[in-house]
Structure formats: structure tokens, C-alpha cells
Amino acid sequence: MALCVFLGMKNTPLGILASTSHTHINRLHRIVGYTTVFLVAIHAAFYTVHFARNGKLQSLLKVEDLAGIGAGICMLILLMGFFRNRHYEVFYASHIAGFVFALVLTALHRPDWAKKLPVVMSFIGFLWAIDRLIRASRFTYNLINNQVVMYPLPGGATRLLLRKPSSQFARPGSHCFLWIPQVSICQNHPFTIVSNDDEGLELLMKRREGFTQRVNDLALRNPGRVAWVSIDGPYGSLPDINIYDKLVLIAGGSGGAFTFGLMNYYFNCPKRTLVQSIDFIWAVKSTECGSSIKVTIYITSEESTLCDDSGPKFIPNDTQSGLHTISQHMVAPDYGTREYDRPEVLGSESTIKAITNNASIIYGKLCTTVLIHDAMRAVRSQDRVLVAACGPASLTSDLRDSVDDYESHFGSTIDIYCEDFSS
């Protein structure tokens, strides 16, 4: 239980020591959590059989043993991970309540302090409370003189611009937890930082249900609405893109907020090195391409009037920009990417103009295998390559497989970073 809590902390020291984000460490948190519940189940089964064989089942009705049974039930509640993607608020509330009750009931199960169990439970509670205190202090500090301006965007998206001066150190591409008391006094959710400049810290959210729906409703009723806001963060251990010779940025739907954030960081980095080649791939349902980097955009909507049974269409681009443009790709499985009507819904205006200028558009479905092969076509043996992606789990999973397959066949080394908030 102690290890599980340590790995589940947003501010775990392991993140600093391992130079990684809490979202990646959270996978270990889940593994340890499942192992803990499995060991508790074995413990309960063996003792029940022992008491039954010796005719002592009535001893299970003692106060201490009833507390142990209650702690086991609370741990089963902690396994309700299937609510994570469907009803996150239900999952979050049940996770917090289940943990607190499991902690107290486990201490009451063997209340003798000399046998150390209450000591261990107190230590676990201390770890959890410290993490919560750090996050609460950040929210409180960042709430002072901080406001957010909400702008409704096409496709059910909302652009949020935070004016807090102390947020200037937040790096685009990282993420923060957003709290708007006017929308919900007890909810905060993670969002990618798209840009961070003199205008303010920019976030983008896609309208779903619950929190994002209420924010979008406020923006639609009164565009430019101002509200009190606070953030906790930034979080994330992003790769140093300045050490690479080639960047391959891949996004599916709203994952474009992450790749646009990386591009914002690269363009505004004072110590920026000269990246020789950048491939920017964004798979969306529909878009309109505007106006020095060439972009490949996949239109994956099966309802698009520009798509037919002849397969993907490649619109060549004759303008030279000095950066690589990916050629035509084959049809591959649909990744269920999310819809955005215009590329302007992601990123600042200056970045959008740089990204979408002379874009090449493919009407078809993205194939990660062909994409990686085409991206590596002009790469020299000594070049360092980074593939950074954010999107549906099916997209990032196929991308990892494609990178592994390419490395095994050609002996090249490709660094890959996939951002997600599923943890």
C-alpha cells in the first residue's frame, strides 16, 4: 500500500530522479495496486478457510475483523478503473473515498501500535496528505489575481487564455490541472499547454461531457467571458527537442494541442538549434488548410465529400520551404480521431500560420508503418531522430510497433515519446 501511494503521487520524488512524468509512473502505480488487492484476497481466503476448519467463523464478527473486511471491500472499490474513461468524476470520487476508508479500516483491523500496522498506515496517510498539500498550495497561490478568458471555437472547442504572470515558466507541450471555481468548486482536469507568451498561457479543450461541456456553454453564452481560475503544474518530462536533427510530430484529433505546443516551444526557444527536418502530421476528421513549414494533414472522416472509393488523394505542393513534406500514404485502419473544423482551434495564430503554410493534404487514413519509412527516407546514419505523438491509444500503440519494426529491420535508433492523460 505504501509503494502504491508513493507511485500514485503527482509530486513523487521518483519523477525527479527518473526524469519522467507522473503519467508514466502511474502505470507502475496500477500494477502495484492490482498486486495489493490480489494479496489481500489471498489473505482473506486463507484465514476464512482456517477459521472454517477450526469452527471459529464467529471470530470474523469481531470489531477488528469486521474492519478488515470493510478495508477489503474498499480496496475492491479502488479497482473500478472501467469508470475512468466513461465517468471520470465517479471514478475519481470513489478512488479517493475508497482509499481513505481502506487506510482507516486497515489501521483498525490491527490497532495494536506495537505491531506497527497503525504506524505504517499513518506513514501512508502522511505521504498522501503531503502530495495533496503541495497541490492545494499551488492552486491557492495561482488563484491570486488570476483570470481566464474563454473563447468558443468551431467544432465544440474552447480556447482558454490565462493571464497569471507567474505562469511564464510553464513550457508549451507540458500539461497543467485546471480549476475554474465558477464551473466546479471541486473539479480540476489536465489540459495541454498550447502556448505561453506575453499574451498569456493558452489552453484548449474539446467539448465532451461534464466540466468541458459547462466551460463551452459559458463561452458560447458570453464569448470572451472572464472568470477566476487557477492551475496546478506544469507537469510532464518532455524530451529536449533541440538535440535532434529530425523531428516527427504526429497527432490524432485533439492530440494536436500537444504537437502544436512542442512547435510553439521550438519556435520561441532562445537557444534553438537548427533542426534539419520537421515532419508534422495531424490526423483529423475535417479541416481547412490555410498559409514556412509544410504539413501533412489526414482527413479521416468517412463522410467527407472529398473522399471516394479510389483511396486517399494527395495534393502536391510545389512551393519549396526547406522542410520535408511526406509523400502519399496508404490506406490503414481508422483511429477514430476527433473532429476539428479549422486548424485555428489549436495553437497561437503565429504558429498556425507557420504550420499550415503550403500544407499537403491527404484524404485517407494514416498508416504508421509507411509514415515512419517515409520520414526516415532522407535521414543520415548519424542523425538523431525523435518521434513525438499524442492521440488515441490505438494510434500510439501502432506507432510504437512501427518504430520497433523499423529499428529491427534497418538497425536505426529512433527515440519515441507518446503523451497521454489516461493515467
Summary of the structure (lengths in Angstrom):
residues: 423
radius of gyration: 24.8
end to end distance: 18.2
largest distance: 86.0
contacts: 1347
relative contact order: 0.10
helix: 46%
strand: 19%
